Structure formats: structure tokens, C-alpha cells
Amino acid sequence: MTTCPGSPALSLAGAAERARTAATRSAAAVCLPGRSPGRPLAHATTRDGQVLVLVPADGDVAAALDRGPDPDVSALLMVSDRAPVPLRDPVRATLWLSGWLTPVRPADRTAAALAFAEVRPEGALLDVGGAATLLRLDLAEVVLREGAACTEVSPAGFAAARPDPLAAVEARMLQHLDRDHPDVLAALRSRVAVGPGETVRPLGVDRFGYRLRVERPGGHRDVRVPFPRPLACPGQLPAATAQLLCALRAGPAS
């Protein structure tokens, strides 16, 4: 069993899948030309790749659309992928989704709200048409930043990709691991070369394996401890973890 050195490619998945995975995260800001960034009530990328943004009906974004000469407005949705456990530098990736915001037509609101709720149930969806406005972001550019590297993804590639199958459960599973299973963390750490002053923390888990963050006074590096084979669904995680731990505790593969 080996670990992979830290790099933007550490995720192993293609850039479009990594971008779709980052898009599932809730921390986001909407930026309009000439206006300060604001936080939406929520955002979602539907199963067919449509980006939807929910904003207050009395907020700056809705006002820009109501008062502007055009039916849409250029905008940037910035989504932060933050580690679900405490880290010195918690931002794992940043996704920039650029395009044009347009209000969802009244005739399409129900279908759009249902598609939104399918991937991200939000109570504020009940206020659409009243205190909340549902917008469609038609993409022109998708850029994913991971560490110091930026990767451009085509809008069509982004729409066609699927998030990592563990994305919806990653936060809960990693927090449970960090809080309740020091023995598992110790086994994962056993294959990481740690120097003086370095500490190892859980960083993430996806279909390819666990990711660890090695923090040191002058920065950090990320390493992966891979599963024997990629997973297809969250239900495979317990068995894959058990198999991985057996291999780790047995010693290096010959």
C-alpha cells in the first residue's frame, strides 16, 4: 500500500468531476459588476447540470435584475470547498462559475424548485415567488482552483459530469472519523512520512480513498491513502475502509 504525493491531481478524478463535487458545497458568494459580493440564500447544480441560485427578493441581486435594462445580468458564483474538520487552511478548492443570471419564469418555477430540492433541500424554496427569488445561471466559464493550480472546465463538460459519489456523506463521515476513531486515523497516519514539527489531520474522503493534510510551521502538504479500488456508492465505504485498514496494518505491499 502506498500514498500519493500532494498535488492538484491528488483527487485523481477528472477536472469536471472535481468541479461538480466542489459545486455541491454550500459556502458561496454572488458577485455582480460594480457591487459588493453577497451571499445567496442557497445554490444548487441540478442533476442535469443547471446552476440555480436562490436570493432574497429584496436583495441587491434581485434589484439588479429588476432595474436593469436587460432580462439578465452577468455574474460570478464563487463556491468554496472547505474541509469539514478544523484545519489551519480549510479551503480545499474554489470554484468560479461565470455567466448570466436570469429569473426563472413563473411557469418554470415549480419544476426548477423540485430539481433544486432533489440535490439540496432548502426551506427557503418554499418562499420562491415571495421573499425569495429563484435564478438560473447560464454558464459561460467554469474555473476550478486547487492549491496554486487553476483548471478551466467547459460548461458542457461541467454539466455532463457527476459529483463524487461520497460528496453528500463526506462531511459527516470525516467528522465521525476525526471525533470517534483515533485508531483509524493512527492507521492511516502510519503510512505518512512525518517530519519534526509536522502534524497529520484528516482532509477528505472520496471514491478513490482518504486524503490527509500534513501541516508544518511553513505550510502544508497533502497525501492520499487509496482504496484498493474506486467506490461506486457511499454504502461501500465501511467495507472499503476495513479492507484498507487490514492492508495498512499488515505492512507494505510486496
C-alpha positions as CSV (number, residue, x, y, z in Angstrom):
1,M,0.0,0.0,0.0
2,T,1.4,3.4,-1.0
3,T,0.4,7.0,-0.6
4,C,0.4,9.6,-3.4
5,P,2.3,12.9,-3.0
6,G,0.2,16.0,-2.6
7,S,-0.7,17.9,-5.8
8,P,-3.8,19.2,-7.5
9,A,-4.1,15.8,-9.2
10,L,-4.4,14.2,-5.7
11,S,-8.1,14.0,-6.3
12,L,-7.5,11.5,-9.1
13,A,-10.9,12.3,-10.7
14,G,-11.2,14.3,-13.8
15,A,-11.4,18.1,-13.6
16,A,-15.1,18.2,-14.5
17,E,-16.0,15.7,-11.7
18,R,-13.9,17.7,-9.2
19,A,-15.7,20.9,-10.3
20,R,-19.1,19.2,-9.9
21,T,-18.0,17.9,-6.5
22,A,-16.9,21.4,-5.4
23,A,-20.3,22.8,-6.6
24,T,-22.1,20.6,-4.0
25,R,-20.6,22.7,-1.2
26,S,-22.8,25.3,0.5
27,A,-20.4,28.2,1.1
28,A,-20.8,30.6,-1.8
29,A,-20.9,34.3,-2.8
30,V,-22.5,36.0,-5.8
31,C,-20.6,38.8,-7.5
32,L,-22.2,41.3,-9.8
33,P,-20.3,44.1,-11.7
34,G,-20.0,47.2,-9.6
35,R,-21.5,45.6,-6.5
36,S,-20.0,44.1,-3.4
37,P,-20.2,40.3,-3.2
38,G,-23.2,38.9,-1.4
39,R,-24.2,35.5,0.0
40,P,-27.1,33.8,-1.7
41,L,-29.7,32.0,0.4
42,A,-28.6,28.8,-1.3
43,H,-27.4,27.5,-4.6
44,A,-27.5,24.1,-6.4
45,T,-26.4,22.4,-9.5
46,T,-29.2,20.1,-10.6
47,R,-28.7,16.6,-11.9
48,D,-28.7,17.8,-15.5
49,G,-26.1,20.4,-14.7
50,Q,-28.2,23.5,-14.5
51,V,-27.0,26.0,-11.9
52,L,-29.7,27.6,-9.8
53,V,-29.3,30.4,-7.3
54,L,-31.8,31.4,-4.6
55,V,-31.6,35.0,-3.4
56,P,-33.6,37.4,-1.2
57,A,-36.3,39.1,-3.2
58,D,-35.4,42.4,-1.6
59,G,-31.6,42.0,-2.0
60,D,-29.1,43.5,-4.3
61,V,-29.1,40.7,-6.9
62,A,-32.8,40.7,-7.4
63,A,-32.8,44.5,-7.5
64,A,-30.1,44.5,-10.3
65,L,-32.3,42.2,-12.4
66,D,-35.5,44.2,-11.7
67,R,-33.9,47.6,-12.5
68,G,-31.5,46.6,-15.3
69,P,-32.2,47.3,-19.0
70,D,-31.7,43.6,-19.9
71,P,-33.5,40.5,-18.7
72,D,-30.3,39.0,-17.4
73,V,-27.1,40.2,-15.7
74,S,-23.5,39.0,-15.9
75,A,-22.5,37.3,-12.6
76,L,-20.0,35.1,-10.9
77,L,-20.9,32.5,-8.4
78,M,-17.9,31.6,-6.2
79,V,-18.1,28.3,-4.3
80,S,-15.7,27.4,-1.5
81,D,-14.9,23.7,-0.8
82,R,-13.9,23.8,2.9
83,A,-12.7,20.8,4.8
84,P,-15.4,19.5,7.3
85,V,-12.9,19.3,10.1
86,P,-10.8,22.1,11.7
87,L,-7.6,22.8,9.7
88,R,-5.3,25.8,9.7
89,D,-6.1,26.3,6.0
90,P,-9.5,24.8,5.5
91,V,-10.2,25.8,1.8
92,R,-9.5,22.7,-0.3
93,A,-10.7,24.2,-3.6
94,T,-12.5,27.3,-5.0
95,L,-14.9,27.1,-7.9
96,W,-15.8,30.1,-10.1
97,L,-19.0,29.8,-12.2
98,S,-19.3,32.7,-14.5
99,G,-22.3,33.5,-16.8
100,W,-25.6,35.3,-16.9
101,L,-28.2,35.3,-14.2
102,T,-31.9,35.2,-15.3
103,P,-35.0,34.9,-13.1
104,V,-36.7,31.6,-13.5
105,R,-40.0,32.2,-15.3
106,P,-43.2,31.7,-13.2
107,A,-44.3,28.8,-15.4
108,D,-41.0,27.0,-14.7
109,R,-40.6,27.7,-11.0
110,T,-42.2,24.5,-9.7
111,A,-40.0,22.3,-11.9
112,A,-36.9,24.3,-11.1
113,A,-37.6,24.2,-7.4
114,L,-38.1,20.5,-7.4
115,A,-34.9,20.0,-9.3
116,F,-33.1,22.2,-6.8
117,A,-34.6,20.3,-3.8
118,E,-33.7,17.0,-5.3
119,V,-30.0,17.8,-4.8
120,R,-30.2,20.3,-2.0
121,P,-33.4,20.5,0.1
122,E,-33.8,24.1,1.4
123,G,-36.6,25.6,3.4
124,A,-36.2,28.9,1.6
125,L,-37.5,27.2,-1.6
126,L,-41.0,27.5,0.0
127,D,-40.6,31.3,-0.3
128,V,-39.9,31.4,-4.0
129,G,-42.3,33.9,-5.6
130,G,-42.5,35.8,-2.3
131,A,-39.5,36.5,0.0
132,A,-37.1,34.6,-2.3
133,T,-36.3,34.8,-6.0
134,L,-35.0,31.7,-7.9
135,L,-32.5,32.5,-10.6
136,R,-30.9,30.5,-13.4
137,L,-27.1,30.9,-14.1
138,D,-26.3,30.1,-17.7
139,L,-22.7,29.3,-17.7
140,A,-20.0,30.9,-19.9
141,E,-16.9,29.8,-17.9
142,V,-16.0,27.3,-15.2
143,V,-12.7,27.5,-13.4
144,L,-11.5,25.3,-10.5
145,R,-8.7,26.3,-8.3
146,E,-7.0,23.7,-6.2
147,G,-4.0,25.0,-4.2
148,A,-1.9,27.1,-6.6
149,A,-3.3,25.5,-9.8
150,C,-6.3,26.6,-11.8
151,T,-8.1,24.4,-14.3
152,E,-10.7,25.5,-16.8
153,V,-13.6,23.2,-17.4
154,S,-16.0,23.6,-20.4
155,P,-19.6,24.4,-19.4
156,A,-20.8,21.3,-21.3
157,G,-18.2,19.1,-19.5
158,F,-19.3,20.5,-16.2
159,A,-23.0,19.8,-17.0
160,A,-22.3,16.3,-18.1
161,A,-20.1,15.3,-15.1
162,R,-21.3,13.9,-11.8
163,P,-20.1,14.7,-8.3
164,D,-18.0,12.2,-6.4
165,P,-20.5,9.6,-5.0
166,L,-19.3,10.2,-1.5
167,A,-19.7,14.0,-1.6
168,A,-23.1,14.1,0.2
169,V,-21.8,12.0,3.1
170,E,-18.2,13.1,3.3
171,A,-18.6,15.8,6.0
172,R,-20.5,13.5,8.3
173,M,-18.1,10.6,7.8
174,L,-15.0,12.6,8.2
175,Q,-16.2,14.3,11.3
176,H,-17.1,11.0,12.8
177,L,-13.7,9.6,11.9
178,D,-11.9,12.6,13.4
179,R,-14.0,12.6,16.6
180,D,-14.6,8.9,17.4
181,H,-12.0,6.8,15.7
182,P,-8.4,7.8,16.6
183,D,-7.4,4.2,15.9
184,V,-8.4,4.5,12.3
185,L,-6.6,7.8,12.0
186,A,-3.5,6.3,13.5
187,A,-3.5,3.5,11.0
188,L,-3.9,6.0,8.1
189,R,-1.1,8.1,9.5
190,S,1.2,5.1,9.7
191,R,2.0,5.3,6.0
192,V,2.7,9.1,6.0
193,A,6.3,10.2,6.4
194,V,6.1,12.9,9.1
195,G,9.0,15.2,9.9
196,P,9.8,17.2,13.0
197,G,7.1,19.7,13.9
198,E,4.6,18.2,11.4
199,T,1.1,17.0,12.3
200,V,-1.3,14.9,10.3
201,R,-5.0,15.7,10.0
202,P,-7.9,14.2,8.0
203,L,-8.6,16.3,4.9
204,G,-11.2,14.4,2.9
205,V,-12.6,11.1,1.6
206,D,-13.8,10.4,-1.9
207,R,-14.3,7.3,-4.1
208,F,-10.6,6.9,-4.5
209,G,-9.6,6.9,-0.8
210,Y,-8.7,9.1,2.2
211,R,-6.8,12.3,1.9
212,L,-4.6,13.6,4.8
213,R,-3.2,17.0,5.4
214,V,0.3,17.2,6.8
215,E,0.7,20.6,8.5
216,R,4.1,22.1,9.2
217,P,5.1,25.5,10.5
218,G,5.9,26.8,7.0
219,G,2.9,25.4,5.2
220,H,1.4,22.0,4.4
221,R,1.3,19.1,2.0
222,D,-1.5,16.7,1.2
223,V,-1.2,12.9,0.7
224,R,-3.6,10.2,-0.3
225,V,-4.1,6.7,1.2
226,P,-6.0,5.0,-1.7
227,F,-8.7,2.3,-1.5
228,P,-7.9,-1.0,-3.3
229,R,-10.4,0.1,-6.0
230,P,-12.7,3.1,-6.5
231,L,-16.1,3.1,-4.8
232,A,-19.4,3.4,-6.6
233,C,-21.6,4.5,-3.7
234,P,-21.4,5.5,0.0
235,G,-22.6,2.1,1.1
236,Q,-19.3,0.6,0.0
237,L,-17.3,2.9,2.3
238,P,-17.3,0.8,5.5
239,A,-16.1,-2.4,3.8
240,A,-13.5,-0.5,1.8
241,T,-12.2,1.2,4.9
242,A,-12.0,-2.2,6.7
243,Q,-10.1,-3.7,3.7
244,L,-7.8,-0.7,3.6
245,L,-7.0,-0.9,7.3
246,C,-6.2,-4.6,7.1
247,A,-3.7,-3.9,4.3
248,L,-2.2,-1.0,6.3
249,R,-1.8,-3.0,9.5
250,A,-0.3,-5.9,7.5
251,G,2.5,-3.8,6.3
252,P,3.7,-2.6,2.9
253,A,2.6,-4.5,-0.1
254,S,5.3,-6.6,-1.7
